[in-house]
């Protein structure tokens, strides 16, 4: 059974930090690019950051560049999203997703090709 388990969300004040984790199982993790997406109430799900399957290439949405850092540890089948300088507009449910990569440097930038999705974790940033 494929599972993507996001964790690490919570309530934090503006300017604070959180680290999200996405633990994967049930598929060959090393073959998949992983992305973080978020959805705020009344808004569409948007891409936040993605990382390639093996060479460390990354994508960041403009709204999070310089504040969020994505990383992965293939030996642990886990992807992390370190978030600093959080803003109230970062409030959303954060989801991780996996897309089969056609090469080790491929970085998705949209949700369109994602093969697997996990349940989200709530991040709330108070002002």
Secondary structure, DSSP 8 states (H G I E B T S, - for coil): --EEEEE--EEEETT--EEEEEEEESS-GGGEEEEEEEE-TTS--EEEEEE-SSS--EEE-TTTTTTEEEEEEGGGTEEEEEE-S--GGG-EEEEEEEEE-SSTT----SSTT--EE-B-EEEEEE-
